[in-house]
Amino acid sequence: MSGLAGGAAVTLAGALLHTLVSAVPFLPIAIAQVLVRTTPGRFDSFFIDRLGHGAMQLAIIGTCIAYLLLAAALGVTIPWVRRMLLPLGAVARTAAGPIAFLPLWVVSVVLYPSNPQWVARLAFAFITLPLYVAGGAVAGWALDRLTAQPSEQAPDPTLTRRYFLRAAWFGAAGMLLGVSPIGALIFRRPDPGRQRLRGVSATPSPVRLTPQDAQFARVAGLTPEVTSNDEFYVVNEDVIQPDIDPAEWRLSVGGLVDRPLTLTYEDLKSLPVVERYQTLECISNQLAGHLMSNAAWVGVPVAEILDRAGIGSSAVEVAFGSAGGYSDSMSVAKALDETTLIAFGMNGFVLPRAHGFPARVLGVGTYGMKNPKWLTNIDVVDRPYQGFWEQRGWSKPALVKTTSRIDTPEDGATLSGDVMPIAGVAFSGDEGIVRVEVSTDGRNTWNQALLKTALSPYTWRLWLYRWTPPGPGQYSIFVRAYDGTGAVQVKVEAPPFPTGASGIDGISVTVA
């Protein structure tokens, strides 16, 4: 009980410190970041499969609970420490609590992750040591109060319960404060993604719509063709999104280059820019999942930057590093392809913080893991580079698999009417979608669906099939897509780990 009281004190003090000084992270979040970065890919996939990206919140909650339990366990050692310090006399009683809590401080320093947004490890150690000394002192004081029962009085069973409740409340308050965005709301810069992108001139390639495209505007439940910035899926390895000042941000270009470069934010925006529509999908997206979105992006071709730097003859890959420590790579040929961008705009706005402000990589044909956010450095290397998720067993090429999804009707719906719309989206990276087929009889026969004109060669396509049911009953509906080469999507169902999910999406409906 005394250790829990001390742990609650350290937690609340650490939360207050982090709220006032964001560069000093709240320790349970910092440890959760370490756990996220060190667990193998199969372990990550297990929890993502079952909890989606609420698995990140689970890691934080679990770390908070473990942190308080460890403090509670250290509190049990205080009497033993006092006995060891008996030769010191009265000092033993005062010093035992802080000494018992030193292992918790050591653990916090050892597990402290490297992050340019946070203070260095040594500074963190000095800043937080007084917190653990004070927490240990609170634990020792609580132990004295719990054990200081006059011999003529019976032990008060309510005292322990009161201390437990107080410690639990203070601990919970510290955890809530530490993981809350209160400090960000007070001290953090506003999200730059709320600002319109100005000072650049680029327009996406015009799309020649056909008369049949108008049919898609009247389909209820169909995913919007362009995803708003607020609705665009977000999957981050960083527990805390980096808050970067564009005036101080620099993009360094080095490694096997003839002329190393350093670009400011304004330098980047002054280079020749392009705008294009492109769909992104997370490699952890489940079959028929919604970790897939489409936007209009503005950016600079990576080739524009690498041409200025000059690539060495022994170059094999180009590695991209992020402010939070994330990294990934692509071949030199892929980096020099005109489709690979450094993006700084999204749907007419400045790139939002959640999507990588000030700049992120944007390649085509690969899952989102290959496109690091919060870009800070580009390094040309002479060997294959292992990125963050590749080190954990995920696919290095991470090529997008052809996928299709039924948006409407919903699984289990009861339908009525003569003609019923079945609609959704299909995507195949940079291969494009040329055909979508729908089966309404359990995959015995297939019927071609109508395709909306794609916004670009790199986006999903909306599809629509108007179905006339033969009569009342229960029906199994499936969808499959064909990529630009004419290959049909893989029907064998597989989980996301390690190369991305596959399978045929299907639903069951009842026709009244």
Salt bridges, closest charged atoms under 4 A:
ASP144 OD1 - ARG82 NH1 2.92
ASP144 OD1 - ARG93 NH1 2.75
ASP156 OD2 - ARG162 NH1 3.93
GLU225 OE1 - LYS452 NZ 2.92
ASP230 OD1 - ARG194 NH1 3.18
GLU237 OE2 - ARG37 NE 2.34
ASP238 OD2 - ARG37 NH2 3.50
ASP243 OD2 - ARG188 NE 3.60
ASP243 OD1 - ARG189 NH2 3.48
ASP243 OD1 - ARG353 NH2 3.11
GLU266 OE2 - LYS269 NZ 3.62
GLU304 OE1 - ARG308 NH1 2.96
GLU317 OE2 - LYS396 NZ 3.27
ASP328 OD1 - LYS370 NZ 2.71
ASP382 OD1 - ARG383 NH1 3.30
GLU390 OE2 - LYS370 NZ 2.75
GLU390 OE1 - LYS396 NZ 3.67
ASP407 OD1 - ARG405 NE 2.74
GLU437 OE2 - ARG435 NE 2.66
GLU437 OE1 - ARG480 NE 2.71
